[in-house]
């Protein structure tokens, strides 16, 4: 199948992508900060018969991003797929005087996505084939602070990149999941009990949906019928209504964090 780069490939959706791609016959380049977890994931994937390269990197550090770019642009060892997955929750208020958390979020979830996506786009376009999947979120369709704003950018960026690469043989997809059973929410301090059960998804099925959608040339991938319906309403409902719903969810999350 070729070689795929997966950022944030040691946990959550990134790990699910790595496993799914390995089962499909892809070799992997795993990018993450935690070298011990990288080694554990590599052992798991190699047990499936795949070649695995480890690229320890902190995508908030531009020199580390440049090392990942160099690997993507290595024409001697071409990359057939890039999964831009690295990310984390952002709870810092938009009006906060301390912007350190926002700065790191912008580096990892916007600048790194832009730079790595651009590197993949150039090399894949020259070969006339390839796939880029950017992990966005349904949060980008509502208004829950910095994370929503960042993921709205990721989705819009993906659509713009898909337009640039239209007709080149390179497929570009934004995966927009809702709440997913992963470490992401536990790390963010969001208890599952604070979110309605019907809104939780499992990582493996949504990754399979994203890969199928990418193969079909679909630019926006929204896993599950229920989220498809919810996001249809989010796209068409009056914006004051979306802001009111977002305030309610934000309030419930604050209550759960403070409880």
Phi and psi in degrees as a GROMACS rama.xvg file:
@    title "Ramachandran Plot"
@    xaxis  label "Phi"
@    yaxis  label "Psi"
@TYPE xy
125.166  -164.117  UNK-2
-119.906  135.848  UNK-3
-119.289  138.814  UNK-4
-96.2612  129.49  UNK-5
-125.505  116.997  UNK-6
-86.83  147.381  UNK-7
60.4982  39.3113  UNK-8
-88.4544  14.1791  UNK-9
-107.183  -4.77862  UNK-10
-154.064  163.434  UNK-11
56.7157  -138.275  UNK-12
-62.5688  -36.8754  UNK-13
-61.5296  -44.5791  UNK-14
-64.0968  -38.0833  UNK-15
-63.7768  -39.2591  UNK-16
-62.3103  -45.9942  UNK-17
-59.2319  -45.2915  UNK-18
-65.4955  -43.5533  UNK-19
-63.4917  -41.8568  UNK-20
-67.8302  -39.1162  UNK-21
-61.4595  -42.2315  UNK-22
-64.0779  -28.8175  UNK-23
-83.6508  -3.71357  UNK-24
101.482  10.0223  UNK-25
-83.5206  143.063  UNK-26
-84.5432  158.368  UNK-27
-126.126  145.614  UNK-28
-115.426  112.509  UNK-29
-98.6681  129.444  UNK-30
-116.754  123.426  UNK-31
-166.821  167.948  UNK-32
-83.2826  -36.1592  UNK-33
-85.4113  106.833  UNK-34
-68.1325  -32.6115  UNK-35
-66.0259  -42.8789  UNK-36
-69.6349  -34.2381  UNK-37
-59.1245  -45.1333  UNK-38
-63.7714  -41.1311  UNK-39
-63.1211  -44.8798  UNK-40
-65.962  -39.6794  UNK-41
-59.9356  -43.0413  UNK-42
-61.6029  -40.9746  UNK-43
-62.6812  -43.7576  UNK-44
-74.6169  -35.6833  UNK-45
-65.4416  -29.2779  UNK-46
-64.8295  -19.4288  UNK-47
-88.4037  2.16394  UNK-48
90.1125  15.5641  UNK-49
-100.458  151.696  UNK-50
-82.1384  135.272  UNK-51
-133.722  124.496  UNK-52
-102.748  143.296  UNK-53
-110.018  131.303  UNK-54
-130.59  84.5229  UNK-55
-62.8065  127.834  UNK-56
-160.461  142.592  UNK-57
-105.336  109.876  UNK-58
-73.9693  -0.175272  UNK-59
-85.9904  -7.06334  UNK-60
-104.455  118.194  UNK-61
-65.0816  -32.3544  UNK-62
-63.8654  -36.3509  UNK-63
-67.8362  -40.1402  UNK-64
-59.8216  -41.4181  UNK-65
-62.0949  -34.1425  UNK-66
-67.2886  -36.8165  UNK-67
-68.6286  -40.196  UNK-68
-57.3101  -44.7795  UNK-69
-59.6926  -38.5509  UNK-70
-68.3758  -40.5523  UNK-71
-63.8067  -36.624  UNK-72
-87.3745  2.79861  UNK-73
-71.6347  99.5614  UNK-74
-68.4344  -20.8088  UNK-75
-73.6042  -22.1175  UNK-76
-133.918  74.3506  UNK-77
-65.6443  148.243  UNK-78
-100.905  126.972  UNK-79
-94.3495  -18.0396  UNK-80
-149.943  140.728  UNK-81
-120.568  127.784  UNK-82
-112.36  106.298  UNK-83
-85.0435  94.9554  UNK-84
-117.093  -23.3808  UNK-85
-54.9147  133.886  UNK-86
-179.601  174.284  UNK-87
-162.555  163.784  UNK-88
-76.0671  152.594  UNK-89
-127.711  115.744  UNK-90
-105.321  -9.39444  UNK-91
-63.8287  133.626  UNK-92
-61.2745  145.369  UNK-93
-62.4533  -28.0407  UNK-94
-92.2233  6.92888  UNK-95
-64.1888  140.684  UNK-96
-69.2571  -34.6222  UNK-97
-84.7457  111.146  UNK-98
-101.083  12.7171  UNK-99
-58.0333  -44.731  UNK-100
-65.0082  -38.6069  UNK-101
-66.3529  -41.2186  UNK-102
-59.2419  -45.2616  UNK-103
-65.9585  -41.2641  UNK-104
-61.7699  -42.2229  UNK-105
-64.7876  -38.4391  UNK-106
-64.361  -46.5536  UNK-107
-78.0782  -44.7444  UNK-108
-100.796  -6.62871  UNK-109
-121.128  -62.9039  UNK-110
-62.7426  -45.7452  UNK-111
-63.0624  -39.2301  UNK-112
-61.3608  -44.1385  UNK-113
-62.4274  -48.7744  UNK-114
-70.1422  -46.631  UNK-115
-68.2392  -40.3161  UNK-116
-62.1129  -39.3889  UNK-117
-64.8859  -42.0683  UNK-118
-62.125  -45.2295  UNK-119
-64.2859  -41.303  UNK-120
-59.8672  -44.4057  UNK-121
-64.2814  -48.073  UNK-122
-70.2949  -39.1914  UNK-123
-69.402  -39.5018  UNK-124
-60.4178  -40.6168  UNK-125
-64.3169  -31.7542  UNK-126
-86.1546  -18.3567  UNK-127
82.0975  19.7607  UNK-128
-164.745  159.462  UNK-129
143.54  169.618  UNK-130
-137.136  138.558  UNK-131
-125.835  122.646  UNK-132
-119.46  120.97  UNK-133
-105.742  123.084  UNK-134
-81.5074  109.183  UNK-135
-103.887  -141.184  UNK-136
-168.419  151.666  UNK-137
-64.2033  -18.3449  UNK-138
-58.9167  -24.339  UNK-139
-68.9861  -13.1193  UNK-140
-95.6414  -4.09372  UNK-141
-121.745  -162.925  UNK-142
-135.292  63.3898  UNK-143
-105.625  55.8687  UNK-144
81.4372  -152.282  UNK-145
-61.7516  -41.5556  UNK-146
-62.5485  -43.1505  UNK-147
-60.0282  -43.3312  UNK-148
-63.8871  -41.8031  UNK-149
-64.2438  -45.8335  UNK-150
-71.646  -28.7581  UNK-151
-61.7444  -40.1728  UNK-152
-62.7929  -44.8793  UNK-153
-59.4514  -43.618  UNK-154
-65.2414  -46.1927  UNK-155
-64.6206  -42.1238  UNK-156
-58.4814  -43.8961  UNK-157
-60.7359  -43.0839  UNK-158
-63.3834  -40.6195  UNK-159
-64.8034  -42.5904  UNK-160
-65.2654  -39.0878  UNK-161
-60.1695  -38.8655  UNK-162
-63.5585  -45.4595  UNK-163
-59.9514  -35.0799  UNK-164
-98.164  5.65965  UNK-165
-57.2847  129.371  UNK-166
84.3693  1.95479  UNK-167
-94.6871  -10.696  UNK-168
94.0345  -1.3661  UNK-169
-100.13  124.274  UNK-170
-98.5907  134.391  UNK-171
-126.423  128.525  UNK-172
-136.971  138.341  UNK-173
-102.538  119.876  UNK-174
-86.9429  123.036  UNK-175
-119.511  80.4134  UNK-176
-82.5216  165.761  UNK-177
-94.9445  -138.621  UNK-178
-75.4276  129.987  UNK-179
-124.903  140.014  UNK-180
-70.2283  88.6465  UNK-181
-144.811  -177.892  UNK-182
-71.2484  -16.0843  UNK-183
-52.6047  -51.2128  UNK-184
-74.928  -32.7862  UNK-185
-63.6258  -42.5996  UNK-186
-63.6192  -33.0179  UNK-187
-79.6398  -5.85135  UNK-188
78.2817  22.3587  UNK-189
-100.92  106.898  UNK-190
-68.6216  142.768  UNK-191
-60.059  -28.3721  UNK-192
-65.8892  -16.676  UNK-193
-81.5946  -8.30314  UNK-194
-118.284  135.575  UNK-195
-54.0818  138.148  UNK-196
-55.2833  -35.5093  UNK-197
-66.2748  -15.5358  UNK-198
-93.3507  -3.97234  UNK-199
-85.8783  140.534  UNK-200
-122.406  160.311  UNK-201
-98.216  145.07  UNK-202
-66.1592  -41.1828  UNK-203
-62.9582  -48.5465  UNK-204
-63.313  -37.02  UNK-205
-70.7684  -31.9054  UNK-206
-67.0875  -42.6894  UNK-207
-60.8847  -39.6472  UNK-208
-62.1139  -44.2677  UNK-209
-62.5081  -42.5557  UNK-210
-66.0096  -41.2462  UNK-211
-63.8634  -44.184  UNK-212
-61.9771  -40.6646  UNK-213
-63.2406  -42.7754  UNK-214
-60.2089  -31.2323  UNK-215
-86.6858  -1.73801  UNK-216
81.7237  18.2862  UNK-217
-80.0091  131.514  UNK-218
-85.6159  -37.6512  UNK-219
-113.616  120.294  UNK-220
-111.545  115.195  UNK-221
-118.337  101.082  UNK-222
-67.0433  141.627  UNK-223
81.6826  143.927  UNK-224
-64.5873  -38.7186  UNK-225
-64.8826  -40.2013  UNK-226
-72.704  -31.7731  UNK-227
-59.4596  -42.398  UNK-228
-68.1524  -45.437  UNK-229
-60.9396  -41.5346  UNK-230
-74.7297  -28.6154  UNK-231
-59.5839  -44.9318  UNK-232
-66.9215  -38.728  UNK-233
-61.6976  -34.7428  UNK-234
-76.0484  -25.305  UNK-235
-111.065  -13.2433  UNK-236
-73.6017  155.427  UNK-237
-58.6257  140.198  UNK-238
-60.7474  -35.9835  UNK-239
-58.1127  -35.702  UNK-240
-67.3249  -40.2828  UNK-241
-64.2913  -40.8004  UNK-242
-64.8995  -38.0069  UNK-243
-66.2055  -42.4461  UNK-244
-64.0019  -41.3181  UNK-245
-62.8583  -40.5239  UNK-246
-60.6986  -39.4725  UNK-247
-65.1415  -45.7647  UNK-248
-63.6609  -42.9939  UNK-249
-61.0431  -39.5634  UNK-250
-65.0598  -42.4308  UNK-251
-63.7962  -38.8438  UNK-252
-67.231  -41.382  UNK-253
-62.3526  -41.404  UNK-254
-62.8927  -41.0133  UNK-255
-68.5425  -34.9465  UNK-256
-72.0677  -31.3461  UNK-257
-91.5537  -8.83693  UNK-258
